[in-house]
């Protein structure tokens, strides 16, 4: 039993340290199937999402879902720390290291207590190592404790900065595309100024999509962080931009089409890779997001805003083909993260978020 405990302790230490390295340090998507963090989030997110779905849609549900991202990060750090404390305790016990402790504290309990005070560098001194091996393990664990604390302190600002960069553009989308955002409103507000204004907007969102891909692949926990306003989300924003690019590529002035193709490619790359991060299978939406009657309403909405559309010809089939390239992926992300997809055309009674604040 002692030998088995020592081997188990060593394996747990290696697994936890490697998992923390992949999560906080390694800046690329990890393809291996077994990861502690992946199973931790799956086991935590599945019941949390199920409980949230029992709450009526609206602000209350969003409040429940908003807590998950920051709380899960704290719980993950606590889980790693507890795992390392238990692992070193098993290693002490398995190797039979001799400790000098207070009366009444013996066996595995003494080893776990020694491990906890060493990892968190409490320096109480009531349990001390008596052999060279025990001293070596104590020094190693205290060094890991310092390193783990430094890693966590350095990791949290990176998460905060990446979240802030993501949310700036999403907040700006309110005045550009409404809340929740729609492709029709964004096109109506940006096509009247000519193709230069539309190209500038699409280039800005191409960069945002690239930053989203980089940050959310490196720090997958950011995907669970929700926007500060109930009608906004990064999934909805990304879907709106893909809708806009697809429509521009088949129905808007040709001057903006090269920029739209570049932005479309970058945004689609982001949704495909993020589905791969969470191992989600692309699933088409259960209902068509742009049926023929909704497409006619879209054309009328744009025409009422002074946007001139060329003759449709085979544009309908091309638009359907482009939508099939990204809608299954954004629908999979939307279902998994409980972030509703936006409509193409805003409802008549919907007002922008900035009109209703105050």
Number of C-alpha atoms within 10 A of each C-alpha: 8 14 14 12 18 21 16 17 24 15 13 19 19 14 16 20 17 15 19 21 13 18 22 18 14 14 14 14 18 14 10 6 9 10 17 16 18 16 12 14 14 12 11 14 19 12 11 14 17 10 13 18 14 9 13 10 10 10 13 13 18 21 13 15 22 17 13 18 16 15 10 17 15 11 13 16 15 12 15 19 19 13 18 26 26 21 25 28 23 27 29 28 23 20 16 17 17 17 19 16 17 11 6 7 13 13 12 17 13 20 26 20 18 25 26 22 19 26 26 17 14 10 11 10 12 10 19 18 18 12 12 11 15 19 16 11 18 21 14 14 22 19 14 17 20 13 12 19 15 11 15 14 11 12 15 12 11 14 20 11 12 17 19 13 14 20 18 11 15 23 19 11 20 22 17 20 23 22 23 25 30 27 26 24 21 23 21 19 18 19 22 15 11 13 17 13 14 23 20 14 18 22 15 13 21 22 14 21 26 15 16 24 21 17 23 23 22 21 22 20 19 20 20 20 19 24 18 13 15 18 20 25 27 20 21 23 25 25 28 24 26 28 23 23 27 26 23 24 22 21 20 20 15 13 15 21 21 14 21 26 18 15 28 26 16 19 25 22 15 23 25 20 17 22 17 16 17 16 11 16 14 18 14 17 16 8 7 10 15 17 11 11 9 15 15 12 16 19 18 13 17 22 13 11 16 13 20 15 14 11 8 10 10 9 15 14 12 16 18 14 12 18 18 12 16 23 23 19 25 29 24 20 25 19 14 16 17 18 22 17 25 23 19 21 20 20 10 6 5 10 14 17 17 12 8 7 6 4
